Amino acid sequence: MANEKYKLTKKENLAGGEIQMEIEVSFDVVQGFRTDAIKEISSEIEIDGFRKGSVPERIVVQKVGEMMVFEKSSYRAIYNLIPVILADEKIDALTFPNITVTKIVPENPLEFKMNVVCMPEISLPDYKKIAKSVEKEKDTDVTEKEIDEYIDYIRRQRAQGLAMSEGKKIDNENLELPTFDDEFVKTLGDFKSVDEFKTKLKENMIEEKKLRNTESNRIKIIEGIVEKVSEEMPSVLVEQETERMFAKFKHDIERFRMKPEDYLAQIKKTEEELKKEWHTDAVKRVKMNLILPKIAEAEKLNVDEHEIEHEVKHLKEHDSNIDEMHARSYVKNVLTNEAVFKFLETL
């Protein structure tokens, strides 16, 4: 049923998930906002003999003119109607609509265009079939050779550090490595013997392999699913993801006490060129961020509220100024994604 407050005269799907609508609002509806518009103007102007906000309507109109009042009324009508139109048209907006007034004449209907970027409708591919078809990494065995190689790496690091502390030039070819015995492992932590150290080292290396396998398997699964999603991603989402990627890049560079602009100069690239190179990955990330919640919804993978509270509390312990609403949203998103990946890994 048509809404009596406005008339949708045209609706068009544009590129990048954008919708453009042309809307007409009757003069009577606009006039319904006249009183509020005059109050707003009254609170903004100064007239001798009157307090701000208490200037009579007749004086306000004399001061600013009927056209100003009508314009204020028109924009109040538009911004009041925006949520109504979005709800009526079932539009899940990603951005606040961009408004262009195309006709604003007193005694006539108000006409404007509304452009809005929408959350894309993604058709989930057969994610279960894709996850099952992925050849998953399962090997977590650690050989004696791998253990010995890591021990040699520790010995080499210790020898290099000792040489540097003594001001000697490091000669990696003829570096004298320390003997790996019970006394040596005691300097590496709470270990009593070489055997005890090797046992713990093997446990840690197995855990590390498990983590690497998990990460590798998850990348294979999500990339397989993403490849099957053909819908175009809204440019605003891709741009936001690219900016997040660049912010992380800057943070990582600054951790090494280097300026991002100096690093860019070294690799002979501009910020724009780097972001352009990242475009494909940014699109993949946007698709992933949209796919995972849909799979969670389809599989009814709910996150425990107590777990969310626990993680939010943990975040607040590290940053007391953190916004709790944003923290909850972030934690819920992370835990939901984790639940989806665990589900897909078991297929």
C-alpha positions as CSV (number, residue, x, y, z in Angstrom):
1,M,0.0,0.0,0.0
2,A,1.4,3.4,-1.0
3,N,2.5,5.8,1.8
4,E,0.3,8.9,2.0
5,K,3.2,11.1,3.1
6,Y,5.2,10.7,-0.2
7,K,5.1,9.3,-3.7
8,L,7.9,7.2,-5.1
9,T,8.0,8.3,-8.8
10,K,11.2,6.4,-9.9
11,K,13.5,3.7,-8.5
12,E,16.7,2.6,-10.2
13,N,19.5,0.2,-9.4
14,L,22.9,1.7,-10.0
15,A,26.4,0.2,-10.0
16,G,28.2,-0.7,-6.7
17,G,25.0,-1.7,-4.8
18,E,23.6,1.9,-5.1
19,I,19.9,2.7,-5.4
20,Q,18.5,6.0,-6.7
21,M,14.9,7.0,-5.9
22,E,13.0,10.0,-7.1
23,I,10.4,11.2,-4.5
24,E,7.6,13.7,-4.5
25,V,6.1,15.2,-1.3
26,S,2.9,17.1,-1.3
27,F,2.9,20.8,-0.2
28,D,0.5,19.9,2.6
29,V,3.0,17.4,4.1
30,V,5.8,20.0,3.9
31,Q,3.6,22.6,5.6
32,G,3.2,20.1,8.5
33,F,6.8,20.9,9.4
34,R,6.4,24.7,9.2
35,T,5.9,25.3,13.0
36,D,9.1,23.3,13.8
37,A,11.0,25.2,11.1
38,I,9.9,28.6,12.5
39,K,11.0,27.5,16.0
40,E,14.4,26.5,14.6
41,I,14.9,29.8,12.8
42,S,13.6,31.7,15.9
43,S,16.3,30.0,18.0
44,E,19.0,31.1,15.5
45,I,18.2,34.7,14.8
46,E,18.6,37.8,17.1
47,I,15.9,40.5,17.0
48,D,15.9,43.4,19.4
49,G,13.1,43.1,22.0
50,F,12.8,39.3,21.7
51,R,14.6,36.4,23.4
52,K,16.1,33.7,21.1
53,G,13.5,31.1,20.5
54,S,10.5,33.3,21.4
55,V,10.3,35.4,18.3
56,P,6.7,35.4,16.9
57,E,6.0,33.7,13.6
58,R,5.1,36.9,11.8
59,I,8.3,38.6,12.8
60,V,10.4,35.5,11.8
61,V,8.8,35.5,8.4
62,Q,9.4,39.2,8.0
63,K,13.0,38.8,9.0
64,V,14.1,35.8,6.9
65,G,11.4,35.6,4.2
66,E,8.8,33.0,3.3
67,M,11.2,31.1,1.1
68,M,13.7,30.4,3.9
69,V,10.8,29.1,6.1
70,F,9.7,26.8,3.2
71,E,13.2,25.5,2.7
72,K,13.6,24.7,6.4
73,S,10.2,23.0,6.3
74,S,11.2,21.0,3.2
75,Y,14.4,19.7,4.7
76,R,12.7,18.8,7.9
77,A,10.1,16.8,5.9
78,I,12.8,15.0,3.9
79,Y,14.8,13.9,6.9
80,N,11.7,12.8,8.7
81,L,10.7,10.7,5.6
82,I,14.1,9.1,5.1
83,P,13.6,6.2,7.6
84,V,10.0,5.8,6.5
85,I,11.1,5.4,2.8
86,L,13.9,3.0,3.7
87,A,11.5,0.8,5.8
88,D,8.8,0.9,3.1
89,E,11.2,-0.1,0.4
90,K,12.9,-2.7,2.7
91,I,16.3,-1.2,2.1
92,D,19.2,-2.2,4.4
93,A,21.3,1.0,4.0
94,L,25.0,0.9,4.4
95,T,25.4,4.7,4.3
96,F,23.2,7.7,5.1
97,P,21.4,8.6,1.9
98,N,22.7,11.4,-0.3
99,I,19.9,13.9,-0.9
100,T,19.5,16.2,-4.0
101,V,16.5,18.5,-4.0
102,T,15.3,18.9,-7.6
103,K,12.2,21.1,-7.1
104,I,11.5,23.4,-4.2
105,V,8.7,25.9,-5.0
106,P,6.1,27.1,-2.5
107,E,2.5,25.9,-3.1
108,N,4.0,23.0,-5.2
109,P,5.0,19.5,-4.4
110,L,8.6,19.1,-3.1
111,E,10.7,16.8,-5.3
112,F,14.1,15.2,-4.4
113,K,16.4,12.4,-5.3
114,M,17.7,10.0,-2.7
115,N,20.8,7.9,-3.4
116,V,21.7,5.1,-1.0
117,V,24.2,2.3,-0.9
118,C,22.6,-1.0,0.2
119,M,23.8,-4.1,2.0
120,P,24.2,-6.6,-0.9
121,E,22.0,-9.6,-1.1
122,I,24.4,-12.6,-1.2
123,S,23.4,-16.0,-2.4
124,L,25.3,-18.5,-0.4
125,P,27.0,-21.1,-2.5
126,D,27.1,-24.8,-1.3
127,Y,29.5,-24.0,1.5
128,K,29.3,-27.4,3.0
129,K,30.3,-29.1,-0.2
130,I,33.2,-26.6,-0.7
131,A,34.4,-27.2,2.9
132,K,34.3,-31.0,2.5
133,S,36.2,-30.8,-0.8
134,V,39.1,-28.9,0.7
135,E,42.2,-31.1,1.2
136,K,43.0,-30.3,4.8
137,E,46.4,-30.2,6.4
138,K,46.5,-32.7,9.2
139,D,50.1,-33.6,9.7
140,T,51.3,-32.4,13.1
141,D,54.3,-34.8,13.5
142,V,57.6,-33.3,14.6
143,T,60.8,-35.1,13.6
144,E,64.0,-35.3,15.5
145,K,65.6,-33.5,12.6
146,E,63.2,-30.5,13.0
147,I,64.0,-30.4,16.8
148,D,67.7,-30.5,16.2
149,E,67.5,-27.8,13.5
150,Y,65.6,-25.5,16.0
151,I,68.1,-26.2,18.7
152,D,70.9,-25.3,16.3
153,Y,69.0,-22.0,15.6
154,I,68.9,-21.3,19.4
155,R,72.7,-22.0,19.7
156,R,73.4,-19.8,16.7
157,Q,71.3,-16.9,18.1
158,R,73.1,-17.2,21.5
159,A,76.6,-17.2,19.8
160,Q,75.7,-14.1,17.7
161,G,74.4,-12.3,20.7
162,L,77.5,-13.1,22.7
163,A,79.8,-11.9,19.8
164,M,77.8,-8.6,19.5
165,S,78.0,-8.0,23.3
166,E,81.8,-8.4,23.1
167,G,82.0,-6.1,20.1
168,K,83.3,-8.8,17.8
169,K,82.5,-9.0,14.1
170,I,80.1,-11.8,13.5
171,D,81.4,-14.5,11.2
172,N,78.5,-16.9,10.6
173,E,80.7,-19.3,8.7
174,N,83.1,-19.9,11.6
175,L,80.8,-19.1,14.5
176,E,81.6,-21.1,17.6
177,L,78.3,-22.5,18.9
178,P,77.8,-23.1,22.6
179,T,77.5,-26.7,23.8
180,F,73.9,-27.7,24.2
181,D,73.9,-29.4,27.6
182,D,71.9,-29.3,30.9
183,E,73.6,-26.1,32.0
184,F,72.7,-24.4,28.7
185,V,69.0,-25.3,28.8
186,K,68.8,-23.9,32.4
187,T,69.5,-20.5,30.9
188,L,66.5,-20.9,28.5
189,G,63.9,-21.2,31.3
190,D,62.7,-23.5,34.0
191,F,64.4,-26.6,32.6
192,K,66.5,-29.2,34.5
193,S,67.8,-31.2,31.6
194,V,68.2,-31.4,27.8
195,D,65.6,-34.2,27.7
196,E,63.1,-32.1,29.6
197,F,63.7,-29.1,27.2
198,K,63.3,-31.3,24.1
199,T,60.0,-32.7,25.4
200,K,58.6,-29.2,25.9
201,L,60.0,-28.0,22.6
202,K,58.4,-30.9,20.8
203,E,55.0,-30.1,22.5
204,N,55.3,-26.4,21.5
205,M,56.3,-27.3,17.9
206,I,53.3,-29.7,17.6
207,E,51.0,-26.9,18.8
208,E,52.5,-24.5,16.4
209,K,52.0,-26.9,13.5
210,K,48.3,-27.4,14.5
211,L,47.8,-23.6,14.5
212,R,49.5,-23.3,11.1
213,N,47.3,-26.1,9.7
214,T,44.2,-24.5,11.1
215,E,45.0,-21.2,9.5
216,S,45.9,-22.9,6.2
217,N,42.7,-24.9,6.2
218,R,40.5,-21.9,7.0
219,I,42.1,-19.9,4.2
220,K,41.5,-22.7,1.7
221,I,37.8,-23.1,2.8
222,I,36.9,-19.4,2.8
223,E,38.7,-18.7,-0.5
224,G,36.8,-21.6,-2.0
225,I,33.5,-20.2,-0.8
226,V,34.3,-16.6,-1.8
227,E,35.2,-17.6,-5.3
228,K,31.6,-18.8,-5.8
229,V,30.1,-15.5,-4.7
230,S,29.5,-13.5,-7.9
231,E,27.6,-10.5,-6.5
232,E,29.3,-7.1,-6.9
233,M,30.5,-5.6,-3.6
234,P,29.5,-2.0,-2.8
235,S,32.5,0.3,-3.4
236,V,32.0,2.0,0.0
237,L,32.6,-1.4,1.7
238,V,35.7,-2.1,-0.4
239,E,37.0,1.4,0.4
240,Q,36.5,0.9,4.1
241,E,38.2,-2.4,4.1
242,T,41.1,-1.0,2.1
243,E,41.5,1.8,4.7
244,R,41.5,-0.8,7.5
245,M,44.2,-2.7,5.6
246,F,46.3,0.5,5.2
247,A,45.8,1.4,8.9
248,K,47.2,-2.0,9.9
249,F,50.0,-1.6,7.4
250,K,51.0,1.7,9.0
251,H,50.8,0.2,12.5
252,D,53.0,-2.7,11.5
253,I,55.6,-0.4,9.9
254,E,55.6,2.0,12.9
255,R,56.3,-1.0,15.3
256,F,59.7,-1.3,13.6
257,R,60.2,2.4,14.3
258,M,59.9,3.3,10.7
259,K,57.8,6.0,9.0
260,P,55.2,4.6,6.5
261,E,56.2,7.3,4.0
262,D,59.9,6.2,4.2
263,Y,58.9,2.6,3.6
264,L,56.8,3.5,0.6
265,A,59.7,5.5,-0.8
266,Q,62.0,2.4,-0.3
267,I,59.6,0.2,-2.2
268,K,59.0,3.0,-4.8
269,K,55.2,3.0,-4.4
270,T,52.6,5.6,-3.5
271,E,49.8,5.0,-1.0
272,E,47.3,5.0,-3.9
273,E,49.3,2.4,-5.8
274,L,49.5,0.2,-2.7
275,K,45.8,0.4,-2.1
276,K,45.1,-0.4,-5.8
277,E,47.2,-3.5,-5.5
278,W,45.1,-4.5,-2.4
279,H,41.8,-4.1,-4.2
280,T,41.3,-7.8,-5.0
281,D,42.1,-8.8,-1.4
282,A,39.8,-6.1,0.0
283,V,36.9,-7.4,-2.1
284,K,37.6,-10.9,-0.8
285,R,37.6,-9.7,2.8
286,V,34.3,-7.8,2.3
287,K,32.7,-11.0,0.8
288,M,34.1,-13.0,3.7
289,N,32.7,-10.5,6.3
290,L,29.3,-10.8,4.7
291,I,29.4,-14.6,4.1
292,L,30.3,-15.7,7.7
293,P,27.3,-14.2,9.5
294,K,25.0,-15.6,6.8
295,I,26.4,-19.1,7.4
296,A,26.1,-18.6,11.2
297,E,22.4,-17.6,10.7
298,A,21.8,-20.6,8.3
299,E,23.3,-23.1,10.7
300,K,21.9,-21.4,13.9
301,L,25.4,-21.0,15.4
302,N,24.7,-18.7,18.3
303,V,27.4,-17.2,20.6
304,D,27.0,-17.6,24.3
305,E,26.2,-14.3,26.0
306,H,28.4,-15.2,29.0
307,E,31.4,-15.7,26.7
308,I,30.7,-12.3,25.1
309,E,30.6,-10.6,28.6
310,H,33.8,-12.3,29.6
311,E,35.7,-11.1,26.5
312,V,34.3,-7.6,26.8
313,K,35.4,-7.5,30.4
314,H,38.8,-8.6,29.3
315,L,39.0,-5.8,26.7
316,K,37.9,-3.2,29.2
317,E,40.7,-4.3,31.6
318,H,43.2,-3.4,28.9
319,D,41.4,-0.2,27.8
320,S,39.0,1.4,30.3
321,N,37.9,4.0,27.7
322,I,36.7,1.5,25.2
323,D,33.1,1.9,24.0
324,E,31.1,-1.0,25.4
325,M,28.6,-1.2,22.6
326,H,31.4,-1.3,20.0
327,A,33.3,-3.8,22.1
328,R,30.3,-6.1,22.3
329,S,29.7,-5.9,18.5
330,Y,33.4,-6.6,17.9
331,V,33.6,-9.6,20.3
332,K,30.3,-11.1,19.0
333,N,31.6,-10.8,15.4
334,V,34.9,-12.5,16.3
335,L,33.3,-15.3,18.3
336,T,30.6,-15.9,15.6
337,N,33.3,-16.1,12.9
338,E,35.2,-18.6,15.0
339,A,32.1,-20.7,15.5
340,V,31.5,-20.8,11.7
341,F,35.1,-21.8,10.9
342,K,35.0,-24.6,13.5
343,F,31.8,-25.8,12.0
344,L,33.3,-25.8,8.5
345,E,36.5,-27.5,9.6
346,T,34.6,-30.5,10.8
347,L,32.8,-31.2,7.5
